[in-house]
Structures are given as structure tokens and as C-alpha cells.
Amino acid sequence: MIDEVDNAANNQIFLDFLSQFRSSYLRRNVIPTFQSVILAGVYDVRSIKRKIRPDEEHKDNSPWNIAADFDVEMSFSAADIANMLKEYEEDYHTGMDINAISKLIYDYTSGYPVLVSRICKLLDEKITGSGAFPTRCSAWTREGFFEAEKRVVKEDNPLYESLMRKLELYPELKAMIYELLFNGRAILFVATSPSMKEAVMFGFIRNENDRAVISNRIFETVLYNNFIAEEFVTSKMYDAGEREKNQFFVGGHLDMRRILEKFVETFEELYSREDESFLENVGRKYFLLFLKPIINGVGNYSIEPQTRNSERMDLVIFYQGEQHILELKIWRGNAYNERGENQLSDYLDYFHMNKGYMLSFNFNKNKKPGIKEIVLGDKLLVEAVV
């Protein structure tokens, strides 16, 4: 097993060493041999084939005329995470709900090993003993997890740097991911696409029913933040959120109704004269630009991937231990709107909440922008229309 192969790929002594293995393999019928060579830290074994075999006629072969697929699943399952937490619990006796915490970690990381490890490390070393979480018992909770997740998405680390570098190297990938995140458009998975091959190799996207999807919620939030950050300097909507943010807090709590009221007012003032196609494509992004400076440093948000499509996207906003559920949607008529309200009500049941919010982008000329309240059973929905 040879590590850091890419770093040694230009070293002739190292290449001669690899060539000896290849020669031995080719002479296996003359001189019996058994060998298994693992090259770690090389993205694609073909990247060093020309250095080992410079002759043109063998340019498309692997170094040893073999190239076996690596089909081992490297991600953790929820059960794998639970088993690790059981061992931790045996040592520290936190009283955590192992199944609930392992499911939360899996839901947000999809088992990506670096992210799983990082969240657990933060919970153990940073969250424990901090302000609202003085003990391990208080840290290894749902609230503690979301504090760790908030810190993870705001970090600057080599993993995120690699992700952003791939977007810069492959503009077509960046454009497709933008469409997926903000406009909910399906992206066909093309295995031969160089950009997708790179993104899959690093675990940034995966193939799901022949569609390219972001691998996990944490990567999604990091990508959202990155796209939004690109417009901080020039965005009037971001400036409005920054300028008005002090009015959106009451007794340390986030006033979501007031945020929606002010967003509707600002949106109508800045963009009411824009054409429908423009507004439909940027509406969601503009709300996130408005929200970002308000919750920045204290709160966080995540998108529920199973609800994201070209007409609907559910946003979960976390602030000071509280959650707010907001549905962003394109208005397609009263019947569709009523279905959306019922879907949001069902979603609130999932989160055990009785109050939710809806932001509808309505391009009907006879629309009435503003805020209204809707009662559905025991649920109160606050809907804003722009």
C-alpha cells in the first residue's frame, strides 16, 4: 500500500519502483508471483500511466493492463454511526438518545466520513462546556447537534476549498448546481461528463435515479452560502437585510412575521417592474440574500431537499434554539396554493410545530401583496405574497 502517490508521481525512482511491480506482473506465467498493489492518494490511476509507459501505442492502457473498480461503500450508514455512538456512550454516559442523534447526523451528512467525524468532534470538544451546553449530557442533544452543524457549515477547511475549486474549474458544473439549488431544476446525470466525474469522485454529488443531486445537506448549505456570498457586495436586497436587521428581534427571539413583511415591502419597492421570468428565477435567492445578514453569526438555515423543485422549496431557519419552517413557492393559482398550504401543515406535523410561514411569488397582475393568516385545524400559517 503506497500513500501520497500524487506527490511522488514526478519522482523517477518511485516510477521505476512501480515499473518493477508491473514487470513482475507481466512475467507471472514465467515466474509465479502474487502481489496486490494499492495506490492511495491518486485520483485516477491513469494519471500516471504515461510516466510509467511513455510509448504512444499503450497510451490508453492502465499501468498494469488492469483497472479494477473500487466498489467498497465508504460512507457510514445510520447504523454505523449509532454503533460508534454506543461505544462513546459506554465511556461517557451522556444519556443521549443514540438512535435520534445518529439519524440526525446521517440526515445532514449522508454518512460522509469527514463530516460525521467533524460533527462528533465538535460536540465532544467544542459544544460541550460552551454557553448553553455546559455538560456532555446537554451537548449530545438535538439542540447541541444543530449548534455543531451551524459551526461546520461556517468553517473554512480543505474539504470546502476543494469543493469550491471544482466549481471554478468546471463552470458548467457550477451553472448546473446553481439551477438545482435555486430553481429546483432536475439535472440529468451523465457519467461521461468530466465535471460530474470529478464531483462524484470527491463525493460532492451522487447519482440518484439518473439525476445528479448534492451529496448531503451540509454541502448544500455551504454551496448556498457560497453562491449568496458572491453577490453580497452588489445586492440591494442584502443591503436592506443588513440595514433593517435590528427590528427583527423581540426578546431575543426571531420575528419571522416581521421579516416577511419587510421583505415584501423591499421586494415590491426594488423589483415590482421586473418581468416575470426574471423574478421567478431570482425570488428564492433574493430572500436568502435578505435573510442572511439578519441571522448571520447566530442563526443558520437548511433546505429540505425532498421538497425542492421548480415550484416549491422548504426552508428551516434555526435561531437561538428555535426552528421556523418557511415554504418558498411560485403561485400557480388558488387550487395549487391550497395544496401548498396543506403540504406545509403536514410538514409542521413532522416537526411537531403548530405555526409555519409561506412566501409566495405571485406574478398575477391582480395580486394583493402583503401578509395574511390562515388557520388549518390546529395550525396557523402566516403567508406573505409578493
N, C-alpha and C positions, 0 to 999 in steps of 0.2 A: 504494500500500500504506500503510494507516494503522494505526499501532500504538497500544496503550493506549486502545482505543476506550471501554471501560467507564469509564475515569477521566474522559473528556471528554463522556460521554453527557448530562450536565446543562448543558452549555455551549451557549447558543443560537446563538452564532456558528458553532460547529462543526456544529450541526444544520442551520443554514442552508446551510453548505458542502455537506453531504451531500444536501440537498434540490436543490441545483443539479445534482448528478450525476443525480438521479432525473428531474428535469425534462428534462434533456438526453436521457436515455434515452427518455422518453415521446414526445419530438418527433423521434425518429430518422428517421421516414418523411418529415418535412418538411425537416429539416436533417440530412443524413447525418453520423453520428458513430460513432466506435469508442472504446469505453472498457471497461476492466476494473478493478473496484474490489475490493480485498481489505481487509476489516476484521479486524485481528489484535487479540487480547486481548479479544474479546467472546465470551461463552459461547454465546449464541444470538442470531442477527440479529433475531429477533422481539422481543427485549427492548427495542429502541429504536424499534420501528415506530410506537408511539402518539405518540412525541415528534415524529416527522417527519410523520406523518399523523394528526392528532388526531381527524379526522372519524369518527364511530362506524361509518358504513356500510362502512369499509375496515379495520375493526379486525383482521380475520383475515388480511390480506394481508401479504406481506413488504414492506419499504420500496420495492422497485422492481418489485413484482409477479413477482419471480423468487426462487427459493431453490434453488440447485444443491447437490446432495450433495457432500461433500468425501470422496472415496474413496481418497485417497493413503495408503498404509501408512506410518505414522510410526515404527513400531518397527524396530529393527535385527534383521536375521537373524543367525544364527551366522556366515554367510559375510561379512556386512558387518563384524562385529566382528573376524573374522580378518583382513580387509583392512586395518583400522585398526591392528591389532597388527603386521602386516607392516611398515607404514610406521614404526611405533615401533621395531621391531627393527632396521630399517636404520640408524636413528640411534644406538641404544644397545647393540646386540649382546649382549642378555642371555642368549641361548641357550635362551629359553623354548620350550616345546612349544606353538606357536601354535594348533594345532587343539584341543589339550586345554584350554588356558586359555580360548579363545573359546567352547568348548562349555560350560565351567563357568559363565562369565559369562552366557551365554544361558540355561542351565538355571535359574539363580537369578533372573534379571531378566526373562526372556521378551522381551528386547530393548528394555525400557522405557528411552528415551534418557537420562533424568536419572540412573537407577540405573547404567546402563552407564558413563556418564561419571564418576559419583562413585566407583565401584569402581576404575576405571583411575587416577583422580586420587589416590586413597588409596594404591594400590600404588606409584605413581611418587613421591609426595611424603611420605607418612607411614610406610608399611610399610618401604620402603627406608631403611636406616640405623637402624632400630629394633632392639631387643634381639636376637631370633632371626633377623633378616633384615638383616645389615649391608650387603649389596650388592643391586643390581638383580637380579643372577643368582639370589640366594636369595629375593628378594621375588616375582618373577614365576614362582611355582611353585604347586602345588596347596595347599600349606600357607599360602603367602602370601595366596592368594585367600581362604581361609576366615578368615584374620585380618582382611582387608579387609571381608568380608561381615559378620563379627561387629560391626565398628565401624559399618557402615552401618545395621544394624537397631537399634542403640542410640542413634543420633543423634536430636537434636531439630531438625527442619528444616521449612520451609514446606510441603513436599510431604506429610509425615506429618500436619502440623497440618490441612491441607485434608482429608485422608482422615478424620481423627477428627471434624472439623466436620461432614462429610457424615453420619456416623453419628449425631451428636447431632440434626441437622436432620431426619433420617428414621429414627425409631425402628423402623419396620417393616423397613427395610433392615438395621439393626443386629441385630434379632432373627433375621432370616434368615441373616445371616452367622455369627452365633453358632451356630445349628443346624448350618450347614455345617461349621464348624471343629471343634466339639467333639462333635457327634453324628453327623456324616457324612451328614446327610440331604440329598437332592438338592433343589435349588431351581429351579423352573421359571422360565425366562427369559421375562419379559413386557415387550415393547418399549415398551408404552404406560405402564408404571409410572413415575411421576415420580422415585421414588428410584433405580430402575435406570437411567433415562435419565441422571440426574446422575452416577451412579457410572461408567457406561460412557464418558460424555463426558470424565471425568477419567482414564480408563484404569485405574480401580481394580478393575473386574470386566469380564468379557467373556462373550460368548455362545459356548458350546461344546456343539454338538449339542442346542440348545434348553434347555440348563442354564446357570444363572449360576455362574461359577467366579471365584475370585480370580485376578487377572491374573498374579501371579508369586509365587515363594516368599518373596521379601523382604517384600512386602506381607503375606503370610500370617503370617510370624513377627512382624511389627510388630503385626498385629491380635491374634494370640495374646497377646503381651506386654501389650497394652492391656487386653484383657479380664481377664487374670490380675491386672494391677495394680489393677483396680477392687475386688479382694477381698483385697488384702494386709492391710488393717487388721483385718478381721473374721475372716479364715480361720485356723482352728486348725491346718489342715494346713500352711499357710505358716509359721506359728509353729514347728511341730515341725521342719520342714526347717531353719529358721534356728537353732533351739536345738541341733540334733544335728549340724550340718554338719561339725564338726571331725573326726568319727570316720570320714568317708567318703574320706579321702585316705591313701594309703600310698606313701611315697617320691615325692610329687608327682604320683602317678597317681590317677585317679578309680576308686574301688572300687564298681563298679556292682552287684555281688552284695550288698554290704552295704547299699547304698541300697535295693534291692528288699526285703531282709529287714526293714529298719526301716520301710519304707513299709507292708508287710503288717501288721506289728505295730501301727503307729499307726492304720491304716485300720480294723483289726478293733476296736481299742480305742474309736475315736470313732464308727464308723458301722455296726457289725455289726447294730444293731437297726433300722436304717432299712429301708423297703420296697424291693423290687427295682426298681421303676420310677424311684425317686429315685436309687439308686446307679448304674443303667445310664446315666442322663443326666449324672451328675457325675463318674464314675470317672476319665475321662481328664483332666478339668480338675483334679481333686484331685491327680493325680500330677504334673502340670506345676506346680501350686502348691507341692508338696513339693520338686520338683527345682530350681525357680527360685532360691531363696536359696543352694542348695548350689553351683551353678556360676556364680552371678552375679558379673560383673566379670572373670572369666577364661574361662569356657566359654560355649557357645551351643548352640542346638538348631534343627533344622528338621524339618518334617513332609514326608514323601514323598507328594505329592498323589495319585499314581496308586494308592496303596494305601488311601486313606482312604475308608471307607464306614461304615455304621451298626454294623458288627461288627468292623472292623479299622482300625488306624492305625499306620503305621511311623514311628518317631521316630529321628532320627540326632542323637546328642549329641557335640559337639565339646569337647574339653578338653585343653589343653596339646599340641596337635598330634595327639592321638589321637581316633579315632572309635569310638563304641559304638552298635550297632544294637539297638533295642528295639522289639518289637512289642506294642502295646496291643490287647487283643481281648476281646470278650464271649464267654464259654464257652457253646457250644451243643451239647455232647455230645462223646464221645470221638472219633468219626469226624471231626467238624469240627475238633477240636483237632489231630488228627494232620495234617490238610491244612494247618492253620496252621503247624505245625512244619516241614513240607516247604517251604512258601512262604518261611518265614524262612530256611531253609537255602539256597534258591535266591537269595534276596536277599543273603545273605552272600557267595555266589559272585560276585555283581555287584560287591561292594565289595572282593573279594579278602581276605576275613576268614574265620577258622575258629571264631570264638566270638561268640555272639549271646545276646540276652536276650528273654524273653517275660513280659509281665504279663497274666494272665488274670483277668477279673472273673467269678467263678463264683457264681451265685445258687442252686445246688443245696444243699438243707439238709444233705446228707450230704457236702459238700465237705470237703477237708482243706487248710486254709490253710497256706502255708509255701513252702519252696523245694525244688526238685528239679532234678537234672541229667539231660539226655537226650543221648545220643550218636547222631548220624545221619551215618554214613560217617565223614568226617574232621572233622565239625563237632560242637562242643559247645554245646548250648543250655541256658541256665540259666533255668528257668521259675519264676515266682512266682505264687501263686494267692491271691486274696482273695475 
